[in-house]
Amino acid sequence: MNKKLLEILACPICKHHPLEEFYVDEKDELVIEGALYCTECSRYFPIIEEIPIMLPDELRDKKQDIKFLKNNTESLPEKIVKNGNPWHL
């Protein structure tokens, strides 16, 4: 995901803007892996293989999200790993 995209992204649930960003892996202006976090509704949206996965709760893949959290526990803040919506560790 190009970092410039962050300027226009908003939470698809509550429409809050801007989102906080946390990078696990980045190269130049690209975010390879990381997370976007909404400070209004406490939802996080993983960035996997340069793609921000910004789906409503009912369409999210719980297994994929839990795997993402487990793989990045050390790199992501506690507010995402332990308290993020729609699920956390």
Secondary structure, DSSP 4 states (H G I P E B T S, - for coil): -BGGGGGT---TTT--SSPEEEEEEEETTEEEEEEEE-TTT-BEEEEETTEE----GGGS-HHHHHHHHHHTTTTS-HHHHTT-BS---
